[in-house]
Amino acid sequence: MSTATDLVDPTLVLLTVEEAARRLSVGRTTCFALIRSGALESLTVGSLRRVPADAPAAYLALRRAEQHTA
């Protein structure tokens, strides 16, 4: 049985850091570290940190490409 936290809303344009972390299967602290390093795109909306909904997939695609070239 799925819960509300398991569901992915495909209409979201921006994700919270927690939602982005969940999509990447990493913790919140790791997600913030990826944002700080510039590896994961984010932006501020007012005082809130948000991650574009396509940024987690773009990060994974980049990491996969790096793995194949190494």
Rosetta blueprint (number, residue, H / E / L):
1 M L
2 S L
3 T L
4 A L
5 T L
6 D L
7 L L
8 V L
9 D L
10 P L
11 T L
12 L L
13 V L
14 L E
15 L E
16 T L
17 V H
18 E H
19 E H
20 A H
21 A H
22 R H
23 R H
24 L H
25 S L
26 V L
27 G L
28 R H
29 T H
30 T H
31 C H
32 F H
33 A H
34 L H
35 I H
36 R H
37 S H
38 G L
39 A L
40 L L
41 E L
42 S L
43 L E
44 T E
45 V E
46 G L
47 S L
48 L E
49 R E
50 R E
51 V E
52 P E
53 A L
54 D L
55 A H
56 P H
57 A H
58 A H
59 Y H
60 L H
61 A H
62 L H
63 R H
64 R H
65 A H
66 E H
67 Q H
68 H H
69 T H
70 A L
